[in-house]
Amino acid sequence: MSVVVTGATGHLGRLVVESLLERGYPAAEVTATGRSIEKLADLAERGVTVRRADFGDRASLREAFEGADTVLLVSGSELGKRVEQHRNAVEAAKEVGVGHLVYTSAPRASDTTLILAPEHKATEEILAASGLNHTILRNGWYSELYGQTLEQARAHGFFVGSAGQGRIASASRVDLAEAAAVVLADPVPHDGTVLELTGDTAWTNDELAGYLSEILGREVAYRDLSSDEHRAALLAAGLDAGLADFLVGVDGNIRDGELSHTTSSLSELLGRPTTPVTETLRRLA
C-alpha cells in the first residue's frame, strides 16, 4: 500500500517517514514530498520516492499524490494561507483517487478558542465535505517548542510568560510522528475518526521551571506577567508585533485551559506511555 507524506522537509513530516521505515514499511511504498526535493536526497538514497509538492500549486500536488493509497497531509506552516493550501491538497487527493487522507489538525479544533484553531477547523470541514475516507489527528502542543524556554533558562535562570497556572498536555513530535505512522500503515480501522492526541500528563510553567532546574543544574524560576507586560517584554527582545501578539495569545489560551485536556488516544496508538516533557527537554539540553 503506497503512502505519501507531505511536508517531509519539515520536522514532523520527516519524523513520520523515519517512523514508517523504522517500523519496517517498505521504502519503495513511501513517497516523501516537499517544496525542495534536494532536502530529501538522503531519503531517496534509502529507496524512498521523493516528489515536489507545493500547497500553492495544485498540479504539483496531483502529481505527488498520483497512485497513492494513503496521504498524510501535514498542516502547512504559513498562517493565514493554510485554508486554501489545504483545500488544494484535499481537492488534488480527490481528483487522483487517493483512498484515504490523514490530516494533522489542532487540539479540539471544532470547539476551542485556541488561536491556531480556525484554519484547522475550516480544513476539517473541507475534508468532511470532500467525500474522501479520512482520519483527523488533532496533535497536541509540541514539547519541543520549549527548547527555546530551556535556552532562556540556561542563559538567565528564569523565563517569562503570561500563562498563569494553565496546564499544557504537551506531546513530543517523535510520539506524534509514530502515531501518524501507525495510522498510515493501517488506516481502515481509523476511518472517519477524530483522534485527540495529547501527552499523558499536563504541567504548568511553575512545574516546568522545576524540571528545568533539575536538567540544567541551576535554580530556574518562572516569572508570570500580565499579557501587556508579556507583549512589552517580547517586543523589547526584538520580536515583531505580529509574533509577539501570537505568543501572548497562545499563553492566554493556556491560561484559559485550552491546552490542558489529556486523553489516552496517543498512548493507545503507541502501545506505551507517552514521552514525558522532561525526557524531551533532556534530549534538547
N, C-alpha and C positions, 0 to 999 in steps of 0.2 A: 504494500500500500504506500503510495507516494505522498510525501509530506513536504509542504512549502512553509518556510519560516520567514516572515518579513522582519525587517529591522535587524538583520543578523550582524550588521556592523556596530550595533549598539550593545549596551551592557546585557539587557535581558535576552534579546534575540540570540545573541552569541551563546549565552549560557544554555538556552534551550537546545540549540544544535549540539552543543557539547554533551548535554544530558542524554539526548537521543542516542548519540554514538556510544556513550558510556554504558547505556542500557542494552547495547547490542543491536540497535536498529541499523539495518544495512545502510552504509553511506550512499550507495547508489540510489536509494529510495528517498534521500533527503536533498532538498534544494534550499540553499541559503540565499537570501536576496538582500539587496541594499542599493543605495544610490551610487556607491563607489565599489565596484566589484574587486578593485585592486586590493581593498582591505580584507577580502575574503580568499585571497590566493592560497593561504595555508590550508584552508578547508578544502579547496579544490585539489590540492596535493594529496589529501586524505581520501579522495574519491567522492566528495560531496559536489553536487552540481551547484554552480553559482550563476545567478542571473541578476541583471539590473532591474530594479523596481523602484519607481518614484511615485509616491502617492499623488503627486500633481499631474502625472502622465498616465492616463488610463490605458493607453496602448501598451506601455511597458508592463503594467500590471497584468493585462490579459496574457501577454507573452510569458511572464513569470509564472502565472498560475496554470497555464495550459497543461493538461494531463494530470493535475493534482487531485488526489482523493481528498486530502485534508489540507487546509491552510490555517496557519496561525497568524492572525492579524494583531501584531504588537502595536498598541496605540502610538500614534505619532507624537513628536515632541514639540511641534510648532503650535503653541497655544493660540487660539483664535482661528486657526485654519483647519483644525482636525475634523470637524464635522464633514466638510466637503471632501477632504482627503480620504476619510474613512468611507464615505459614500462611494467614492471612486473605486475603492478596493472591494467593497461588497458587490457593487454592480459588475465589476470585472469578473469576480468569482462566479457570479450567477451566469454571466454571458458565456464563460468557457466550461460550465458544467461541473464546478467543484462540488464534491459530495458533502463536505462538512466544513464549516468555518468556526474557528475558535477565536474569541476576541478577549483581549486583556483590558478590562474596564477598571472602575474605581470603586472603593468601598460604598456599598449601599447607594449606588448611583441614582436610583429612581426615587429615593426617599431620604435625602440628606441636604444640608446646607453647605456641604464641603465645596470650597471654592473651585475645585477641579471637576466637579461632578457634571455640570450641564452638558459639556461636549460629549462625555461618556454616555449620559442618559440619552442624548439625541442619537448617538451611534447605535445604542441598544435598540432604539425604536426603529431605526433604518433596517437593522438586521432582522428584527421581528417581522417587519413588513415585506422582507425580501423573498420569503418562502424557502430560504436555504435552511438545511439542517444546521444547527449551530449550538454552541456552548459558550456561556459567558463566564469568564474568570475574573471576578472582582478582586483584583490584587490589593492586599493591604499596603500600608506605608512601608517603604523600604528601610530596613535597618541601616543599610549602607549610607543613607543620606546623613547619618550622624558622624560620618568620618570628618566632616568639617568642624563639627562640635568638638570632637576629640582633639583636633589640632588647635582649636581656640583654647581648650582647657590645658593642653600641653604648654602653650605659649604663655598663658596669663593666669592659670589657676582658677579660672571661672568661665562661665558662658552665660549669655543673656537670652531672654525671650520674653514672651507675654502669654504663655500657655497656662499660667496658674498651676492648679493641681490636676489639670486634664491628663488623662491616661492615653497611651499610644500602644496599640496592639500590633507593633511592627513585625515584619517578617523579612527574612533575608532573600535577596534576589536569587540566590542559589536554590533555596527551597521552592520559591515560586516558579523558577525555571524547571525544576524537576517535576513539579506538579503539572505544568503545562505539557511536558514530555509524556507523562503518564496518560493524559487525556488524548494527546495526539496519536499515541500508539494504539489506542483502542477507544475511539470517540463514541461509538454507538451507545454504550451504557450512560453516557453523559448528554445525549441529545436532548435539547430543549431545557437544560438545567442552567440555573444561575448559581454559581458557587462563590460564596463569600470566603475569601482566603486570608486568614489572619494568623499572627503568632498565637501560641497557646496562652500567653500571659500579656497583660498590658502594664505599662510602667509610667511613672511621672518623671518630669525633669529633675526633681529632687532625688529620686531614686537613680536616675541616670548619672547625676553628679557623684553619687556613691560608687556606682560601677566604675566611672572614670577614675576616681581616686584610687581604687584598688588596682586598676590596669596600669595607670601611669606612675603609681608610687608617690603621689603627692596629693595634698588636700585640694579638692575641686569643689567649687560652690556654684549653685545655680542662682542667678540674680533675676528675679521676676520683675518685669517692668510693666507699666501701662502700655496700651497699644501705641499711644502717641510717643511715649519715651522710646519704645522699641523702634518705631519708624525713624525717629531722630537719630538713634544710635546707628542704624543701618545706613542711613544717608551719610552720616559722619564717617563711616567706614569706607565710603566710596561707592556704594551700590546705587544704581539708578532708581528713580522714583517708582517705576513700574515693578521692578523686582522687590523693592522694599515693601510696597503695598501688598504684593503677593505673599511674601513671607509673614507679614503681620496678619494677613487674612488667614493663612494656614494655622498660625498659633491661636487665633481666635476660634477657629474650628476645633482645635484640640481642647482649648479651654471649655468649649461648649459640649465636649464629649463625643464629637463626631468620629474620632478615630479610636475610641475606647472599646468598641464591641469586639468580643472574641467568639470564634466558632471552632469547631473541631474538623471542619472540612479539609483544611490543608494537611493536618497531621494524618487524617484518614487516607488521603490520596498518597501521602508519602509512606504510610505504614510505619511511622515513627514519630516521636515528638518533634515539634518544630525547633529550629536552631535558636537558642536564646540570643538576645541582643548583645549580651556580654561576649559570647563567642565570636560574633561578627566583629565587634569592636576590637577584641584581642587580635584578630586576623589583620585588621586595618592598622593596628598600632605598630 
